[in-house]
Amino acid sequence: MGELFEVAGKVAVITGGAGVLCSEMARALAKEKLKVAILDFNEEAAQKAAAMIKADGGIAVAVKVNVLEKASLETAKDIVLKEFGRVDILINGAGGNNPKATTSKEQLFNDDLKNKPEGTKSFFDLESEGVQFVFNLNFLGTLLPTQVFGRVMAEAGQGIIINISSMNAFRPLTKIPAYSAAKAAISNFTQWLAMHMAPVNIRVNAIAPGFFLTAQNRFLMTDEKTGELTARGKTVLAHTPMGRFGAPGELIGTLLWLISDASTFVTGIVVPIDGGFSAYSGV
């Protein structure tokens, strides 16, 4: 069993690597003796994440990158190859939402059309640039790094790609139509890419986290002042059979399975890590 999960010495590239969930992945992989390249637009945060790994005796490099600019990704690739010599694993962790692509209410009512309350934003008020930003960041921000780092793996004749989908891909959440649709695209792209890359021995899978408290959603789920659950947070937990939010470390077991020889015949799947959220109809 130990040999099946052996990943020491491999090189993992993680986009969005300074974020709450992906930095946890980076630290965990480094503890398993992988060499980790932390790619993030926030260079300072990436450097901090890499420094924490090095302080624990791990091997890491921080690289500033814009996942929406291929030239930036090519530069990052050159840095990683110079530092580590190869790429074995790509984790496409970059993503996010935008207020311009978010409605203020869950549903549209007639009164919203006739006398829209000040400060509210309905579906008809969504701004195209916000929607485009969300799609670009999540979908193109996965496709472009895959083109750049996937080529390195394809030329080497082996590799593993892990995409980050979401509960939104299974059940579109209220208020965030663009993010939900973009993550659904990630799930579909994962399946397409798995078929496309199979002949060059690259496996492609995705994980779909449920509700974890991150910098992006913390104050949607909990009150900033009191720390108590918001109405949305209470609804989320009411629909999560395990009755709690996930801890970032609870992604690691599935991640290690998908990047190790324990899953050599597994490709094209999206694994929910959600405390049962996707299994519960709400009734």
N, C-alpha and C positions, 0 to 999 in steps of 0.2 A: 504493500500500500504506500509506503514511503516513497518508493521509486515512481509510482504513478503521479504523485503530486510534487515531484522534484522540479523546481524552476530556477535554482541557483545559477548565477552566471549569465542569465538571459538579459537582454536590453529591452526596457519598456519605455515608450514615449507616451506621455499623458498630456493631452491638450486640456486647457482649463485646469491645469494641475495644481494651482494655488487655491482653488475653491475648497469649501468645507468637505465635500464628499471625495473629490479627487485627490486632495492632499492626504486624506486618510488612506486612500488606496496607495498613493506613492509611498507613504511611511510603511505600510504593511508589506508592500512588495520589496522595499529595501531591507526589511527585517528578514525576508526570505532569501536575501542575498542576490537580488536582482540589481542591475545598474539602472537607475531611473533618470530619465530626462523630463524635467518639469517645464512644460511650455505654457506660457500665460501672457496675456496682454499687459498685465500688471507685473512689471519686472521686479519691483520691490517685494511684492508678495511671493513671487516665485523664488527669489533669492532667500527669503526667510524660510520657506518650506524646504528648500534644498539644504540650508544651514542646519535645520533641525535634524534632518536625516544624517548629515555628516557628523553632527554632535553625538548621535547614537551609534556611530561606527559604520554607517551605510555609505553607499556611493551614489552621488546624485549631481546633476548639473542643472542650472536654471537658465532658461532661454526665453527672451522676450519674443513674442510672435503675434502676428495678426492672422487669425485663421481664415480671414476673408481675403487675404492677399497672397497669391501664390508665390510671389517673389520673396515675401517674408518667410513663408514656409520652406522654400528652397534653401534660404540662408540658414534657417534652423536645422534643416536636415544636414547641411554641410557641417555645422557645429557638432551635432550629435555623432555623425560618422567619424569626425576627427577625434572626438573624445572617447567614443566607445567602439568604433569600428564596424558596427552593424546595427540593425534594428530587427528585433524578434517579435515585438508586441506593440500594437498601437491601440491606445484607449482614447476614443474621441469624446472627451468630457466637456468641451466648450459648448456653452448654450445659455439660454436665459430668455426672459420675457421683457416687455416694454409697456409702460403705462398707456402709451398712445394706441396700443392694440388690446386694451382691456376695458370692458364695460364696467359701469359703477353699480349696476343692478343685475340680478340673476335673470330676470325675465322682462319682456316688453309688455306694457299695458297701454290701453287706449289713452289714458291720461298723460302718458309720456309723449304721445304724439301731439296732443292738444295743448297741454300746459306743462311742458317739461320743467321740472324743478331746477333751479339754478345749481350749477356744479355737477349735475349728473351727466353721464355719458352713455348713450344707448348704442346699439349695434350700428345705427345709421351715422353715428358721430365718430366711429373709429377712423383713424387717420392712416391713409395708405402707406405713408413712409414708416409708420410704426409697425404695421403688419409686415411690410417688406423687410424691415430690420430683423424682426423675430424669425421670419423664414430664412433669411440669409444666415443669421448667426447659428441657428440650429441645423438647418439642412446643408447649406453650402459650407458651413463651418465644420461639418462632418465629411462632406464629399471632397473638398479640396485637400485637407490633410491626408485623406485616404489615397488620393491620387499621388501625392508627393512621397509619403512614407510607404504606401502600398507597393509602389514601383520597386523600392529597395528590396522589399520582402519577396516580390514576384521574381525579381532577378536572382535572388538567393535560392529560390525554389521552396520556400517555406515561410510561414508567418501566421500570426493570429491578430485579428481585429475585433475589438470590443466597442460597440456603440452604446450610447446611453439614451435609452428611450424613457418612457415615463408612464405612470398611471393614466395620464391624459390620452395616451395612444389607445388604451383599452376603453376608457369611459371619459369622453370630453368633459372637462370640469367647467362649471359656470364661470362666466366673466372673462375667460381667457381663450377665445376661439382660435386666435392665431397660434398660440403656443401649443394648444391641443392638436391642431392640424399639423403643425411642424413636427411634433413628436410622433404622430401617426406616420408621417413621411419617413421618419427615421426607422421605424419598425419595418415598413415596406422595403426601404432601401437595404436594410440588413438582409432580408430574404433574397432580394435581387442580387446583391453583391456576393452572397454565399454561393449561389449557383454560378455566377460569373467567374469567381476566383478559384473554384474547386480544382480545375485542372492544373493550376500552378501551386497547389498544396497550401493554400491560405484558407483558414477557417474564419468565418465571420459570424459572430453572435452579438446579442445585446442583452443588457440588463435593464429592467424597468423598475426603478425605485418607487416605492409608495411614498408615504409622507415622513420625511426627515426634516428636522428643524435646521434650516440653513440661514445664512445672512440674507438670502433673497426672500424667504417666506416667513421668517421668524415672527415678524410683527403683523402678518396676516393671520397667524395661528394663535399668538399670545399677545396680551396687552403689554405695550412697551413699558408702562409705568408699574403695573401691578404684577405682571407675569402670569396673570390668570388667562385661561383660554378665552379667545374671542368666539363669537357666534359661529364663524367659519371653522375654527379649530374644534369646537364641540361637535359640529356636524361631521367633520372628518373622523374623529374618534368614534362617533356613534356608528359610522359605517366601516370601521376597522375592527373585525372580529377579535383581534388580540388586544384592542382597547388602549393602544398607546402609539406614540410616534416611534419610528425606527431610530436606532443609533448608527452613526456612520460605519462603525466596525462590523455591523451585521451585513454589509455588502461583501465583505472580504472572502468569506467561504465560497460563495458562488463565483466570485472573480477568480480565485485560485483554481477552482474546478475547471473553469472555461479556458484558462491559459495553460493548463497542464496536460500531461498525457492521459489524465483521467477522463478526458473528453475528446479523444482523438477521432471519434466517429460522430461528433456533435457539431453541426453547423446549420445556420439559418434559423436559429430559435431566439425568442425574446423571453427572458426569465423574469417574472414578477417577483420582487422582494418587497412585500407590501403588507405583511401581517394579515393577509386574507382579504384586503380591500377589494381586489378584482373579482373575488369569489362571492361577494355579498351583494344581493339585489336591493337591499334596503328594506325588504319586507320580512 
